[in-house]
Amino acid sequence: MCTRASIQDVIFSDNQILAVGAEPVMSRFDINGAVLSQIPSAPQSAFSVSVHPSGVTAVGGYEGLVDIISQFGSHYCTFHCQCV
């Protein structure tokens, strides 16, 4: 697995590896570590990635941003969370 920045969270999903970290992309790798795709994400640095059983992925990170990405890589929406 090769990325330009540090990886901060990794999960396994359907024979793929999803990784996020200190760059604004979610990387998809096959089980051998070959890059399948790099999907741009709103957070400039992502701390967490999670996949729902439906295939929808959430990427959370810097500035309270959470990206919701379809199983095909298109963006559904971006949430901005803030403390009250």
C-alpha positions as CSV (number, residue, x, y, z in Angstrom):
1,M,0.0,0.0,0.0
2,C,1.4,3.3,-1.0
3,T,0.1,6.8,-0.2
4,R,1.7,10.2,0.0
5,A,0.7,10.8,3.6
6,S,0.3,8.9,6.9
7,I,-2.6,6.5,7.1
8,Q,-4.7,7.1,10.3
9,D,-7.6,4.5,9.9
10,V,-8.0,1.3,7.9
11,I,-10.9,-1.1,7.5
12,F,-11.5,-4.3,5.5
13,S,-14.7,-4.4,3.4
14,D,-15.7,-6.9,0.7
15,N,-12.1,-8.1,-0.1
16,Q,-10.9,-4.5,-0.2
17,I,-9.0,-2.3,2.2
18,L,-10.3,1.3,2.8
19,A,-7.8,3.7,4.2
20,V,-7.9,7.4,5.2
21,G,-5.3,9.7,6.7
22,A,-3.4,12.9,6.4
23,E,-4.5,13.8,2.9
24,P,-8.0,14.6,1.5
25,V,-8.7,11.2,-0.1
26,M,-10.1,7.8,0.8
27,S,-7.9,5.1,-0.8
28,R,-9.3,1.7,-1.9
29,F,-6.8,-1.1,-2.2
30,D,-7.2,-4.7,-3.2
31,I,-6.1,-7.4,-0.7
32,N,-2.6,-7.4,-2.3
33,G,-2.2,-3.7,-1.6
34,A,-2.6,-2.4,-5.2
35,V,-4.5,0.9,-5.4
36,L,-8.0,0.5,-6.9
37,S,-9.0,4.1,-6.5
38,Q,-8.5,7.3,-4.6
39,I,-11.7,9.2,-3.9
40,P,-11.5,12.9,-2.8
41,S,-13.0,13.7,0.6
42,A,-13.9,17.0,2.2
43,P,-11.8,16.7,5.4
44,Q,-8.2,17.8,4.6
45,S,-7.1,15.1,7.1
46,A,-9.3,12.1,7.9
47,F,-9.3,10.3,11.3
48,S,-12.0,7.7,10.7
49,V,-13.7,5.6,8.0
50,S,-16.7,3.4,8.5
51,V,-18.9,1.3,6.1
52,H,-22.6,0.6,6.6
53,P,-23.9,-2.8,5.5
54,S,-25.6,-1.0,2.6
55,G,-22.2,0.0,1.2
56,V,-22.4,3.6,2.1
57,T,-19.1,4.9,3.6
58,A,-18.6,7.7,6.1
59,V,-15.2,9.5,6.3
60,G,-14.8,11.8,9.3
61,G,-11.9,14.2,10.0
62,Y,-10.5,17.7,10.5
63,E,-12.8,20.7,11.1
64,G,-15.7,18.4,12.1
65,L,-16.4,17.3,8.5
66,V,-18.0,14.0,7.7
67,D,-18.3,12.9,4.1
68,I,-20.9,10.3,3.0
69,I,-19.8,8.4,0.0
70,S,-21.8,5.8,-2.1
71,Q,-20.5,2.3,-2.7
72,F,-19.6,3.5,-6.2
73,G,-17.5,6.5,-5.1
74,S,-19.9,9.4,-5.6
75,H,-20.6,11.8,-2.8
76,Y,-24.0,11.9,-1.2
77,C,-23.4,14.8,1.1
78,T,-21.0,16.4,3.6
79,F,-21.9,17.3,7.2
80,H,-20.2,20.0,9.3
81,C,-20.3,19.2,13.0
82,Q,-19.6,21.9,15.6
83,C,-19.8,22.2,19.3
84,V,-22.5,24.3,21.0
